[in-house]
């Protein structure tokens, strides 16, 4: 100000903290030079953000700064930090093995002293260089953990030592383990991650409320164990998922490793003994307690259709979204869900612009007559680019199984840019 009054320094300390928590840690420390009022403010800011070695002159200088600040803020008995953020992906810092070891040490240093931890790294080009080891994390304060580009190699990732942890997010991570453990976790998001192709990760989380599994990049999708508290799940499986059959079959094609390794390793490596989940439901059973489900899959992915042989009853399911995969084998999966969801209120079918799903494979599920299980069904929404033969067949199936036309709403997206979409109810069709 022209008057020379320093009004920012006169603000309450909690306001200054709110401003400083948006800055990288080295910029926060530099504010100590602004004025006498600022000399000690940086020491009590409840967050730390480390943004890599760019601009430091050398990686060693950056590492020494992080070592010092973590020792100062996380080495005592003071109150825990609200959050700590390591973004070490953008400048090549993690390409050196020495820096990978440093980052590991920083993780163990910060973990016991923060409530929320975000770790953004870069997976080594040769994951085999990372020695297999089980990961057991310990923190009495950690409630939220976000991991990007982190590799897990071993048998188990164990969060039982983090009793307050409720939210875990994993993005573009190598998850080469056999089990994920946490008695407290409530929200799990796994996005674009990599796994093994000859065994599955067991996820059995007694307090999990929401699950998001988006674009499984490589390997088998997880084996879902008991999820008694699950309320919502969103699953999107793309063409990279290993749960496919080269022979186009929903059930095992019976081929050996040379002919179809996707079916050969479906239940794990047969040469090392049959897993306990052999000839059982892999995925859908773990979702059976949910009230809200969104299940989307590429047409070549067979795990959902294969699970129909042991399809559970979704006793709490009220809203369900499916895409084209449910239309295979004369709408076999669609019929199965209609007959195994006794209180379903809303069904949404999200159809792609491509041609109808074509397969010669026989459906696994054997329909129970021509009726649906739910008397609570209020609306079926069909979202499509064109009202074509695909939609016509769906209408025929739905009406055959007792759903009235006035319950069905069709939403057609316009082919003209900027024209929105059309919504209508079908009153009759031929």
N, C-alpha and C positions, 0 to 999 in steps of 0.2 A: 504494500500500500504506500501511497505517497507520503502518508503521515509517519511511516517508519514503524508502525505497530505490527508486531508479529502475532497475528491472531491464530495461526495454526498451532504454534507452541502453547497457546493458552487453552487449547481444547483439552477435555478430560482424557486421561490415559487410555481408557477403554476405546475411545474414538481413534486415538493414534494407533492403537493395536489393530483396530479394524482396517485402517489404511495400510499399515506396514505388512499385514499378513498377505497382502496381494503381491508383494514384491519378492524377488529372489533373495536368498539369505545374505549374499554379499552386499546387495544394495541396502538391506536393512541395517547391517553393521555400519555401513558408511554414513548413515544418518547421525551417528554419534558426533560427527564433525560439524553439524549444522549450528548448534548453539548449546549452551550449558544445559538447558532443559532437556535436550535429546541424549545426553551422554549415556544414561543408563536405560533408556526406554527399550532399546533393542534386546536387552538381556531378558526381558519379561514378555516379549511377543510370543503368543502361544502356538505359533506355527513355524516350521522350517521348510524352505523350498530351495532345493539344489538343482540347478539347471544345466549342469555339465561344465566342461573345462574350456569351452570356447571363450576367448577373450582374456584368459588367465596367463597367457604366455607359455605355460607348460602344464601338462597333466599333473606333475608333482606338486606344483604350487596350489592347484585346485584341491588335490587330495589332502595336503597339509591343512588347508583351511577347513575342509569337512571334518578331518580328525579333531582339530582344535574345538570347533563349534559343537560337535557331538559330545566331546568330553565335558565341555562347559555346561551344556543344556541337558544332557542325558546321563551324566555320570554321578549326580548327587541324589539326594532324597527329596527333592522338591516336588511340586505337583506335576503330573504328567502333561505333556504337550497335547494340544487338541489334534494336531496333524503334522505329519512329516512327509515330504514329497521329494522323491529322487527321480529326475528325468535325465537319464544317462544314455539315451538312444541316439540323439541327433548329431553328435559331433565325433563319433568314432571312439569315444573313451573306452567303451567296453570291448574293443577288439583285442586289447592286450591282456594276456592271462594274469599279469600282476594287478591290473585294474579290476579284473573280475574278482580276484581275491579280496581286494580292498572293498568292493561293493558288498561282498558277502559279510565282511566284518562290520560295515556300516549298518547293514540290516540287523545283525544280532545286537549291535549297540543301541539302535533306536527302538527296536521292537518292544522291549519291556517298558518303555517310557512314553508311548504315544497311544492315543485313542483311535486315530485313523492313520493308516500308512499306505502311501501310493508308491509303487516301485516300477519304473519304466526302464527296461534294459533292452538288450539286443541278444537274441539267442545265437550262440556260436555257429558258424557254418558247419562245423563238425561236432554234432552233439555227443558223439562217442568220446570226445576228449574230456567230457564231464564225467567224473567217476560216479557210478551208481551209489546212492546213499539215501537212506530214509530221512525224511524231513519231519522233525518234531519241534514245533514252535511253542514258545512259552511267553505269555504276557497276561497279567491280571487286568490290564486296562484296555487292550485292543478290542475295538468294537467293529471296525470296518477295515478291510484289506483289499486293495486294488493292485493287481499284478498284470503287467504288460511285457511280453517278450521274455518271460522267466522260464527256465527249464527245470523240470522235476524228473529225476532219474533215480529209480529205486523200487521199493515195494509199496511204500505207503507215504502219504502226506497226512500228518497227524496234527490236528488243531485242538486236541483234548486239553492241552496245556494253556489254551486261551478261552477261559470259561465265559468271557463277556462278548466273544466274537459273534456277530449276528449277520454280517454282510460280507460276502466274498465275491469278487469279480476277477475273472481270468480272461485275458484277451491275447491272441496270438502266442500262446504258451505251448511248450512241449510238456505234455502230461503223460510221461512214460512211466506210469506207476500202476499198481493193481488195486489200490484202495484209497479212498478219501474219507477221513474221519473227522467228525466234529459233533459233539453232543449239544452245542448251543446254536449252531448256524441256522438262520431263518430265511436268508435270501441268497441264492446262488445264481450267478450269471457266468456262463462259459461261452466265449465267442471266438470263432475262427481258430480253434486250438488243434493241436496235433496229438495223435495217440498211436498205439501199436496196432498192427493188423492181425496179430495172432493171439491176443487176449483182450479182455475188457476191464475197464475200471469199475470197481464196485462202489456205488454211491448209496449209502444207507445212513440217512440223517434224521434222527427222531423228531427234531423240532423244525424241519424245513417247511416254510410257508409258501415260498415262490421259487420256481425254477425256470431259468431261461437257458436254452441250449441252441445257439444260433450258428449255423454254417460250420458244422464239424468238418474241418479241412481235410483230415486224413485219418485213417484208422477206424476202429470199431466204435460205435457209440457206446456210452456207459451201460453197464448192467444196473438197473435200479432195484435197490432192496426196499426195505420198509420205509415209507414216507407217510406216517400216519397223520401228520398235521398239514399236509400239502393242500393249498387252496387254489393256486394258479400255476399253470405251466405253459410256456411258449417254446415250441420246438420247430426248428427249421433245418432240414437236412438237404444238402446240395449233392451234386453229382460226384463229389470227391469222397463221400462216405464209403467205407469199404463194405458195408452191408448190402451187397448186390450179388446177383447170380449171373455168371456169364452165359448160362443156358436159358435165362429168362424165366426161371421157376420161382414161385413164392416159397415153396417148401424146399428142402434140400434136394439138389439134383442128383446126389449120390456119386458125383464125380470125384476122382482123387485130386491130389495137390496139383498135378500137371495139367489137368483139364479145367478145374475151377477152384482155385485156392480161396476164393471168397466164401464158398460153402464149406470147404474143407476145414477152415479155421473159425467157422461161425461160433462154435462153442469152445474155442480155444484150441490148443495144439493137441490132437489126439494121441501123439506119441508120448506125451507126458501125463497121460491119464485123463479121464473125462472129468471136467469141472462139475461142481455140485449143481449148477443150473442147467445141465444138459437136458434137452427135451422139456423145456419149461419156458415160461413167458420172460422175455428179455427186458422189455421196456414198459409196455402198457400196464402191467400189473402194478408197477410202482406209482402210476398216475391215478389209480382207481379211487383215491380219496379226494381228488380235486373237484372244485365247483366250477372252474373256468379253464378250458383247454383250447389251445391253438396248435394244431398238428399239420405241418406242411412238409412235403418231401418231394424230391426229384423223382421222376417216373421210374428210374432204374433202381431206386432204393427200396428194398423189400422187407425191412425189419418190421414195419408196422403191419403189413399184410401177413407176414409170417407169424406174428404174435396172435393173430386172430384165432388160431387153433386153441389157445388157452385164454381167450379174451375174458377179462373180469367183468363184473357188473359195476358200473359207475354210479353208485348209490347216491352221491351228492352232486353229480354234474348237472349244472343249470345252463351253461352257455358253451357251445362247441363250434370251433372253426376248423374246416378241413379244406384241402385243395384237391387238385386233380387225382392224386394218388388213390383216393377213395372210390374212384369210378372204375378201376380195373376189375376184370373178371365179372362183368355184369353188375357193377356197383356193390361188390361183395362187402367191402369195408363199411360203406355207407349204411347198408342194411344192418350190419352187425352192431354198429353204434346206436342206431335207432332202437334196436331190440335189447340193448344192454344199458340203457340210460333211463331209468324209470321216472325221474323228475326233471328231465330235460325241458327247458323253456324256450331256448333260442338256438337254432342251427344256422350257421353261415357256411356257404359253399363258395370259395374263392377260386374261380376258374381262370386258367391262363388263356392267352390268345391263340395258342397252337391248336392242332387238330385233336380229336378225341384220343384218349388213352387207348392204345391198341396192344393187346397181349393175348397170346394163346394159352397162357397159364390158367389152370382151373382155380377158382376161388377156394380158400381154405375153410372159410366159415360156412356152416350149413344153416340156412335161415330157419327160424322157429315159426312156421306158418307165415301168414301175410298180415301181420299186425305190428305196431310199434309198442314199446313198453310204456311210453310216457303218455299220460292223460293231461300233462301240464304244458305240452308244447303249444306255444302261442304263435310263433312265426318261424318260417324258413326263408332266409335271404339267399338269393342266388346272385352273385356278382360276376358279371361277364362282360366281354368286349362285344360279343355278338349273340343274339338269340338264334342259335343254330340247332342242328340235330343233337348236339351234346346236351343242350338245355332241354330239348324235347324229351330225350330219354330220361333225364332226371325227373321231369314232371311226371312221366309215366310211372317210374319206380315209386315216387313219393305217394302218388294217388293210389297205386296198387297196394301200398302198405298203410292205407287208411288216413293219409294226410289230405285235408280238404284244400282245394285250389285257393280259397279265400285266405288260407293261412300262409300262402307262398307269395313272397315279394321278389320281383326280378329287378335288379339294378344294372342297367346297361350303360357302360362308359362310352361316351361319344367318340367317334373316330375323327371328329373335327376339332382341332386344338382350340381350347378356350370355350368350348360349348358345354362343358359340364357333363352331366349324366342324366339318364332317364330312369324314373322309378315307376313301376306299374305292377298291378296284380292281375294275374291271369284268371279269366273267368271260364274259359273253355279252350280246348285244343284238340286237334285231330291228327 
